[in-house]
Amino acid sequence: MDELEKFIRIHQEDLNDKVPKDENWKRIQENLEVKKKEKKRKLDYNNLWKAASITLFCICAYLLLERKDSTTTIGGKEIVSENKAVQELKKTEAYYVQLISSREKEVGRYSIQDKQLVMNFQKDIEILDNRYLQLKEELQEEKTRKVIDAMVQNMQLRLEILNQQLQILENVQNEKTNESNDKGKLI
């Protein structure tokens, strides 16, 4: 290449004296544009296939990890992924704890009027609370769907019992109110 460059530099004036026809430039330009379009199409398809294969690989990897992450069966027991299961349980627990504490406060308002009845109700809830603590300990040892479901059922049962207790207390209070109203009418 060095000799070619030298030759061009030496004969530069001789080579630049002629001007090519416009038709030649148009043909050259058209050929270049056609080649660019062909090249772009090939690159687009190649890039498209590369992007599609990468996307497919990522989706497959995600689905495999998600499936593996959710549950695993060991010795006939379905072991739940710690991250996913614990997150679900925490959300569920937060929801039920809020509802249960609200209902317990409502039951507590009746404790002044019906101490014995409220104390009996509290014993029922304490039994379920103790069972829930046992389930939490089991969950630390073995994260199975069965233990998580039992914990959720325990919270649902506590809430249901508290709702029934509230209904009973309201009925008792209404009866007492009706009795005092009836006594007031008799006098």
C-alpha positions as CSV (number, residue, x, y, z in Angstrom):
1,M,0.0,0.0,0.0
2,D,2.8,2.3,0.6
3,E,3.8,2.2,-3.1
4,L,0.3,2.8,-4.2
5,E,0.0,5.9,-1.9
6,K,3.3,7.2,-3.3
7,F,2.1,6.7,-6.8
8,I,-1.2,8.5,-6.2
9,R,0.5,11.4,-4.5
10,I,3.0,11.8,-7.2
11,H,0.4,11.6,-10.0
12,Q,-2.4,13.4,-8.2
13,E,-2.7,16.2,-10.6
14,D,-2.8,13.8,-13.6
15,L,-5.6,11.8,-11.9
16,N,-7.7,14.7,-11.0
17,D,-8.0,16.3,-14.4
18,K,-11.0,14.3,-15.5
19,V,-14.5,14.7,-14.1
20,P,-16.8,11.6,-14.1
21,K,-20.2,11.8,-15.7
22,D,-23.3,12.3,-13.6
23,E,-24.7,9.1,-14.8
24,N,-21.8,7.1,-13.3
25,W,-22.2,8.8,-9.9
26,K,-26.0,8.0,-10.0
27,R,-25.4,4.3,-10.7
28,I,-22.7,4.1,-8.0
29,Q,-25.0,5.8,-5.5
30,E,-27.9,3.5,-6.4
31,N,-25.7,0.4,-6.0
32,L,-24.6,1.7,-2.6
33,E,-28.1,2.3,-1.5
34,V,-29.3,-1.2,-2.6
35,K,-26.4,-2.8,-0.8
36,K,-27.1,-0.7,2.4
37,K,-30.7,-1.8,2.3
38,E,-29.8,-5.5,1.9
39,K,-27.2,-5.2,4.6
40,K,-29.7,-3.5,6.9
41,R,-32.3,-6.3,6.3
42,K,-29.8,-9.0,7.1
43,L,-28.7,-7.2,10.3
44,D,-32.3,-6.6,11.4
45,Y,-33.1,-10.3,11.0
46,N,-29.9,-11.4,12.8
47,N,-30.5,-8.9,15.6
48,L,-34.2,-10.0,15.8
49,W,-33.2,-13.6,16.1
50,K,-30.6,-12.8,18.8
51,A,-33.1,-10.7,20.8
52,A,-35.8,-13.4,20.5
53,S,-33.4,-16.2,21.7
54,I,-32.2,-14.1,24.6
55,T,-35.7,-13.2,25.6
56,L,-36.8,-16.9,25.4
57,F,-33.8,-17.9,27.5
58,C,-34.6,-15.3,30.1
59,I,-38.3,-16.3,30.3
60,C,-37.4,-20.0,30.6
61,A,-34.9,-19.3,33.3
62,Y,-37.3,-17.1,35.2
63,L,-40.1,-19.8,35.0
64,L,-37.8,-22.5,36.1
65,L,-36.5,-20.5,39.1
66,E,-40.0,-19.4,40.0
67,R,-41.3,-23.0,39.9
68,K,-38.3,-24.2,41.9
69,D,-38.7,-21.3,44.3
70,S,-42.3,-21.9,45.1
71,T,-42.4,-25.5,46.3
72,T,-40.2,-28.5,46.7
73,T,-41.4,-32.0,47.6
74,I,-39.2,-33.8,50.1
75,G,-40.2,-37.2,51.5
76,G,-43.8,-36.7,50.5
77,K,-44.0,-33.3,52.2
78,E,-44.4,-30.1,50.1
79,I,-41.8,-27.7,51.4
80,V,-42.6,-24.1,50.5
81,S,-40.0,-21.5,49.5
82,E,-39.0,-19.5,52.4
83,N,-39.1,-16.1,50.7
84,K,-42.4,-16.4,48.9
85,A,-44.2,-18.3,51.7
86,V,-42.9,-16.0,54.5
87,Q,-43.9,-12.9,52.5
88,E,-47.4,-14.2,51.9
89,L,-47.7,-15.2,55.5
90,K,-46.5,-11.8,56.8
91,K,-49.1,-10.0,54.7
92,T,-51.9,-12.3,55.7
93,E,-50.8,-12.2,59.4
94,A,-50.7,-8.4,59.3
95,Y,-54.2,-8.3,57.9
96,Y,-55.7,-10.7,60.5
97,V,-53.8,-9.2,63.4
98,Q,-55.3,-5.8,62.7
99,L,-58.8,-7.3,62.5
100,I,-58.4,-9.5,65.5
101,S,-57.0,-6.6,67.7
102,S,-59.9,-4.4,66.6
103,R,-62.4,-7.1,67.6
104,E,-60.6,-7.7,70.9
105,K,-60.9,-4.0,71.7
106,E,-64.6,-4.2,71.0
107,V,-65.0,-7.2,73.2
108,G,-63.0,-5.4,75.9
109,R,-65.6,-2.6,76.0
110,Y,-68.2,-5.1,77.3
111,S,-65.9,-6.4,80.0
112,I,-67.2,-3.9,82.5
113,Q,-70.8,-5.1,82.1
114,D,-70.3,-8.9,81.6
115,K,-67.0,-9.8,83.3
116,Q,-67.7,-13.5,83.6
117,L,-68.8,-13.9,80.0
118,V,-65.8,-11.9,78.6
119,M,-63.4,-14.0,80.8
120,N,-64.8,-17.2,79.3
121,F,-64.4,-15.8,75.8
122,Q,-60.8,-14.8,76.5
123,K,-60.0,-18.4,77.5
124,D,-61.2,-19.6,74.0
125,I,-59.0,-17.0,72.3
126,E,-56.0,-17.9,74.6
127,I,-56.2,-21.5,73.5
128,L,-56.1,-20.5,69.8
129,D,-53.2,-18.0,70.6
130,N,-51.2,-20.8,72.2
131,R,-51.8,-23.1,69.2
132,Y,-50.8,-20.3,66.9
133,L,-47.5,-19.9,68.8
134,Q,-46.9,-23.7,68.4
135,L,-47.6,-23.4,64.7
136,K,-45.0,-20.6,64.4
137,E,-42.4,-22.8,66.1
138,E,-43.3,-25.6,63.7
139,L,-42.9,-23.2,60.8
140,Q,-39.3,-22.4,61.9
141,E,-38.4,-26.1,61.8
142,E,-40.3,-27.0,58.7
143,K,-41.7,-24.6,56.2
144,T,-44.6,-26.6,54.7
145,R,-47.7,-25.4,53.1
146,K,-49.7,-27.5,55.7
147,V,-48.2,-25.4,58.6
148,I,-48.9,-22.1,56.8
149,D,-52.4,-23.1,56.0
150,A,-53.0,-24.1,59.6
151,M,-51.7,-20.7,60.8
152,V,-54.1,-18.9,58.4
153,Q,-57.0,-21.1,59.5
154,N,-56.1,-20.4,63.1
155,M,-56.3,-16.6,62.5
156,Q,-59.6,-17.0,60.6
157,L,-61.0,-19.0,63.4
158,R,-60.0,-16.5,66.0
159,L,-61.6,-13.7,64.0
160,E,-64.8,-15.8,63.5
161,I,-65.0,-16.5,67.3
162,L,-64.4,-12.9,68.2
163,N,-67.2,-11.9,65.8
164,Q,-69.5,-14.5,67.4
165,Q,-68.6,-13.2,70.8
166,L,-69.4,-9.7,69.8
167,Q,-72.7,-10.8,68.5
168,I,-73.5,-12.6,71.8
169,L,-72.4,-9.6,73.9
170,E,-74.5,-7.2,71.8
171,N,-77.5,-9.5,72.1
172,V,-77.0,-9.7,75.9
173,Q,-76.7,-5.9,76.1
174,N,-79.9,-5.5,74.0
175,E,-81.8,-7.8,76.2
176,K,-80.7,-5.9,79.3
177,T,-81.6,-2.6,77.6
178,N,-85.0,-4.0,76.7
179,E,-85.6,-5.3,80.3
180,S,-84.7,-1.9,81.8
181,N,-86.9,-0.2,79.3
182,D,-89.8,-2.6,80.2
183,K,-89.2,-1.9,83.9
184,G,-89.3,1.8,83.2
185,K,-92.6,1.4,81.4
186,L,-94.1,-0.5,84.3
187,I,-93.3,2.1,86.8
